[in-house]
């Protein structure tokens, strides 16, 4: 999967979550370096997202598919986006 083929990285998190803040900082840096768009979604604003992912935030999605959770594994994320 090339960076051109990736539509978007999505971080699922919630307010007042230190791990989510760390993950967003990492994703912002990595996606910025690679030119890959990303977005952040608060799972607490959607009952389905909260039910599915709420106990594992932060969760990283690549093009809607779950890539990882709890922390950004930088080498693994870069490999998935390279």
Secondary structure, 3 states (H helix, E strand, C coil): CCCCCCCCEEEEECCCCHHHHHHHHHHHHHHHHHCCCEEEEEHHHCHHHHHHHCCCCCEEEECCEEEEECCCCHHHHHHHHC
